[in-house]
Every structure is written in C-alpha cells, then in structure tokens.
Amino acid sequence: MKINLSDSEWKLMNRLWARNPMTITELTAALRDDTGWSKNTIITMLSRLEAKEAVRHRDGVRAKQYFPVMAREDAALAETESFLDKVYNGSLGLMMSAMVETHALTAADIAELSAILEKAGGAEG
C-alpha cells in the first residue's frame, strides 16, 4: 500500500524514525520550537497517520507510545514515485534531462548515477 505523507506528516514521522516510541507529550515538546504545534495538533496528525497505517501506538504505563509502521525508505520511495508521476508524468529521462540542462548534477552525482545504472544492468562495461 502506498502512503503519501504531507509536509507536516513528514516532520512528525522524521521525529519518530529518529527516536521511538514517543508519547504525545514528547512529540509536542520535540516539535514545538520548529513548528509551534499544540498538543491537539499532534493528536490530530497522529490520528491521521494511524488511519494511513503509517504509525501505531501501544498503551504505555502512563501514556500511549507511538512508533512508525512504515520504513523511512518506503515513504521516500512512494514520495519519489508520486513526484515523478506528477511533475514528469513518470518519465525519469525527462527529469534527468532537466537536471542536466540546469547544471544541477555534480561530478559526484554523475558518478553515483553511473554506479546505480551499472548495478541495475543498464550500463554496458
């Protein structure tokens, strides 16, 4: 199942990927300076993320403990596929062409892409 996360959900999920489980109080404190979100905002977002099956909770001694269900890598892959579909109509070639034309690729980027293509069997040696 593909789960697309909003920008706000990414912020919350990044906290959970970095450290879990976390309580609502811990998440509120961790995100307050960066976002200004209230406890109610965190509760609403966690409810949405549970509905998306991105997080779950277990009852703790004093408070619910929230933890991510989906791996960060899976979320990043879904986000990348969604971006390519929206912006480049699924065309990786069109995206790469746009990056090359705007000089967005460094020599290190090109070397990394070459290595990825070789690994995938797309480059001849």
Secondary structure, 3 states (H helix, E strand, C coil): CCCCCCHHHHHHHHHHHHCCCECHHHHHHHHHHHHCCCHHHHHHHHHHHHHCCCEEEEECCCCEEEEECCCHHHHHHHHHHHHHHHHHCCCHHHHHHHHHHCCCCCHHHHHHHHHHHHHHCCCCC
